[in-house]
């Protein structure tokens, strides 16, 4: 299997002024968008996305890896570090509220900058460019777990535990940093070609330390993976909400199916709030009952009845892993 790209060292933090980038982990250098930023971004015409071969800051864009509603993602070459990086650039063409979009990107940068763990995508840089504000992270050759499930169906249980056990460890570091991810799902878990899993996309993360950058109490997250309490009020989400979403992810990885199905977002949320999940062993009778029980524990409607912290969750995964050895 192809090895992971070499990791890149981060540079000391710098204050964010003008179009200068910020590097390192000083979240004070990633401030809430101010009046100056608002005036600049509202005065710029809706720039077309950059093309491979163009430079944005100290980065040479090499390939567009994908585009979403609000961002384009590129593989780029860092001319300072002489190595590949992943670069997320705001898609002004699809953004109605530019200030909110920039705020969300800064929230993600500030959250990533606070977490140092090999199972969490590593923050490298944030830069304000009126054409293309950008967030830079380490580059990992791999595919989202969601893509692996969509193309190959359910994964073998040992492989599920191997990949999601890594995410449990990464989440432990996220929670210790005082952050709740709020959007755990297979598409936000990047799996390298060597079997290393990394947690990505902190765009709706919540933290008291990052409160000035928080997206507020509106409904945030992905309906298929949303905990009941987060569906009621996203501001009330805590680590147990991430545990619930990871439970949905584990269920889907083990069975190839979601525990709840709905024709639209509201139907899905209603089931998270009111419908007991079908045990995974009813979907696949060959599954280890302990693994199904772990899912049901993580998917408890009442957050007080789930694993309460990293230690509980880690012990649950360890118990299941020991049973299949």
Number of C-alpha atoms within 10 A of each C-alpha: 7 10 12 15 14 11 13 17 12 16 14 10 17 17 15 17 12 12 13 14 23 24 24 18 24 15 21 13 19 28 16 19 16 10 9 9 17 15 11 12 20 13 10 11 11 16 12 11 17 17 13 14 12 12 15 18 18 13 22 20 23 17 15 18 12 11 15 10 11 18 23 20 21 24 24 26 21 19 13 9 14 10 17 23 26 24 28 25 24 26 24 26 15 13 16 10 11 18 18 15 19 23 22 21 26 29 28 26 28 27 29 26 22 22 23 16 16 16 21 23 24 24 24 24 23 29 24 22 19 20 20 23 24 25 23 25 22 21 22 23 15 17 15 19 23 20 15 16 19 12 8 10 16 18 17 13 19 13 13 19 21 16 21 23 20 20 23 22 18 22 28 19 20 23 18 13 16 18 24 24 27 28 25 28 25 24 19 16 26 27 23 20 15 12 16 19 27 26 28 22 21 24 24 22 25 27 21 11 15 23 12 14 25 21 20 14 14 12 15 19 21 17 21 22 27 28 32 24 20 24 24 16 14 23 19 12 22 22 22 25 29 25 28 28 27 26 26 28 27 29 27 23 27 28 21 18 18 19 25 19 14 14 7 10 12 12 15 19 24 15 17 25 18 10 13 14 18 13 17 26 17 12 15 14 10 9 16 15 15 17 25 20 16 21 26 21 19 27 28 21 20 13 21 9 12 22 22 16 15 20 12 12 22 16 12 20 18 13 14 20 17 8 10 11 6
